[in-house]
Amino acid sequence: MRRFCWRCGARLATSLPTRCEHCGEAHYLNPRPCGESVVLREGRVLLLRRAHQPDLGAWDVPGGFCEADEHPMHAAERELAEEAGLTGRASWYVGTWMDVYGAPEADGTPIHTAVSVYVIELEDPTAGPVLQRDEASESGWFDLNALPENLAFPAHTGLALRAVAEIVAGTARPLPDRTW
């Protein structure tokens, strides 16, 4: 994959992070922001079976990459509507996890992500998912304490859902007091 300087358009000589040899602009390997939706119903969480790579066939919460000027919370709400045909609003911010999205790009650069997770309250709490088949092949409601083993993006999905389970159970603990 060829990369070009966003300031002057010159081709970058090395992979990220680097500095443009033509104009001196710094180019970083920044994470791409994402938003994910956790939809709960009677102690169960909605999971979708992924219909594409990465993690084809694994279970995941609805979510995806943010648009250019989109807040991760709004991306979570949008992705829920796109992938599962459900509309709702974020009611809880759970946290942000760092991860890597699939295989590296053609030049070997990994796709780092900053995944923000939100609990979403549905506009119609009785509505069922209507799947976008190129995104999800199946949906299911899983007990928060008995999740399937084949979760997509294991570096963050299980941790985020465990955090939600602790919040729901009332056993979540605040961050320890930190001295900066």
Secondary structure, 3 states (H helix, E strand, C coil): CCCECCCCCCECCCCCCEECCCCCCEECCCCEEEEEEEEEECCEEEEEEECCCCCCCCEECCEEECCCCCCHHHHHHHHHHHHHCCCEEEEEEEEEEEEECCCCCCCCCCCEEEEEEEEEEECCCCCCCCCCCCCEEEEEEEECCCCCCCECCCCCHHHHHHHHHHHHHCCCCCCCCCCC
